[in-house]
Amino acid sequence: MKSYQIGDIVCTAVPMPDGKWRAEVRVNGLKLQPPSKADYIFQSEALFQDKSAALHCAIDHANEKFPAE
């Protein structure tokens, strides 16, 4: 299993124009297996009423796709 360092995976809540939030996960492409020139980017289809819920969605996605060793 790949070991990630701080900053390799970034989870954020992105504000939308309508005041809702979208979850986003970005993984440094060079840290992927196999390495990629492009970063892995996930944006949730779902929109969330608050920033905290969107951030929890992003963290859950990152933990599922890129689990710790």
Beta strands, then each sheet from edge to edge (+ up, - down):
strand 1: 9-15
strand 2: 21-27
strand 3: 40-43
sheet 1: 1+ 2- 3+
end
